[in-house]
Amino acid sequence: MKWKVIPDQAVNCCSWDDEFVFYNKLSGDTHLLGSTATQILLELRQSPSNVLLLTQVLAPRLQAKMVTHEEFSFQIEHLLNELNTLGLIEFS
């Protein structure tokens, strides 16, 4: 199962330190995301992906924040579900 950014989604972003604010044009909502959720969203803007691929791509970049590979994968899966709930991504 792959995730993707919702088509026609124009998401504007501003950042402060490790926090990012995203404005969702489709819903009119603004969301405060951490760096890992932001990296996931940016990856999905490039191409659809799944938990395994996102874990492989993001683990080296965010290594300082991960305890184990399994825990990091679980965190990615949780964040994907959160981004879906926020209406920023969907299944492809």
Number of C-alpha atoms within 10 A of each C-alpha: 8 14 19 21 25 17 11 8 15 14 16 11 14 10 14 7 7 10 15 16 17 19 17 18 14 14 11 7 11 15 14 14 18 15 14 19 20 21 17 20 21 12 17 19 17 10 11 18 19 17 20 12 13 18 20 13 14 17 19 10 11 14 12 8 10 14 9 11 13 11 11 20 20 14 17 22 17 14 19 23 15 14 20 17 11 15 16 24 22 18 14 12
